[in-house]
């Protein structure tokens, strides 16, 4: 077992349950948030090893959540993988904001798990001001 904690930020209940089940089967501990406010609060209190962040959320969209996390001293080191069903997603902008990877839904499970396993053990270096 890896004992790594992953925060799953997803408002679609079935998707959240599926992702959490895949994580648990892979030896991770899953913590779930269904909106932006809860995501920021849980990131601060739980200090997960990785955050899986959907972009379409109630109470603060995913971009707002990403910006908020990267501004907070206690959370900016946590890697964030974006998950989105948006067809016209600006991946470069999200990576510049601090995301480490971007996946389009539906995700390809093997590539998704590879990225999760890779990033769950890393910290993100400080973003340098532009």
N, C-alpha and C positions, 0 to 999 in steps of 0.2 A: 504494500500500500504506500502511496506517495504522501498522504497527509497534507497535501496542498489544498488550500481553500480558494474556491473560485466563486466570484459574485456574478450571477446570471441576471442581467437586467433585460427583461422581456415582458411586455404586457399581454401578449397572446398566451393564454393559459396552456394550451396544448403544446405550443413550441417550447415554453419554459419547462414543462414537465418532461418533454423528450430530451432536451439538452441536459437537464439535471440528471435524468436517468443514465444517459450516455456517460456523463462525468462520473457518477457513482460507480458504474460498471468498470470504469477505467481507474478507480482508486482515489478519486478526488472527493473532497467535501464540497457540496454545492450550497450556496446561500442565494436566496432568490429575492429580487426586487421587481415590482410591477410598474413603478413610475419613477420619474426623475428625482423627485425629492427623497424618496426612500433609498434610491441608489446612492446618492451622495451621503446620506446619513449612515447607511450600512458600510460604505467604503471607509468612512472615518472610524466607525466603531469596530468593525470586523477586521480591518487591515488585510484584505484578501491578497493572495499571491498573484491573482490575475482577475481582470474584469472582462466579461463578455457583454457587450453593450449594443442593444438594438437602437436604431435612430428614431423610430416613431414611438413616442411614449407620452402618456398623460403627465401633467405636472412637470414640464421641462423636457424638451426633446433631447435626443442623444447628443447632439452637438453642444447644447448648453451644458449637459452633464459632463461631457469630456472637458470642456473649457473650465468648468468649476473644479473638477478633480485636479487638473494640471495647475491650477492657481493655488491649491492648498498644499502647504508644506508637508502635511501628514499623508498625502495621497499621490503626489506627483510622481513618485517612484514606481507606482503600480502600473504594469503593462495593461493596455486596453486594446482588445480586439473588437472591431466593429462588425456587426452583422446587420445587413439591410436587404430589403427586397426592392429598393429603389433602382430603377433601370438607369437613370442619369446621375448616378452618384459621383461626386467629385472626390475620388480616392486620394489624390495628391493633397487636397486641402485638409482632409481628415488626418493624413499622415503628418502634415506640417503642424497640425494642432496637437499632436502627441500620440495618436493611435499608432500601434505597432504593426497591425495588419488589418485588412478589410476583406470580409467575405460577403458574397452575394447569396441571398436566400433563393432557393433552398441550398444549403451548404452541402458540399461533398464531404461526407463523414470522415474519410481517412485523412484528407488534407486538413480538415478542421481539427481533428484530434492531434495530428502532428504539430500544428501551430500551438495548440493549447499546451501540449507536453513541452515544447520548446520554450515558450514564454513563461510558463508557470514558475520556473526556477530562476528567472532573471529579474533584475531591476532595470528600469528605464533611466538612462542618463539624463541629467538636467537639460532642459531645452534652453538653447542660447537665444537671447533676445535678438530680433531681426534688426 
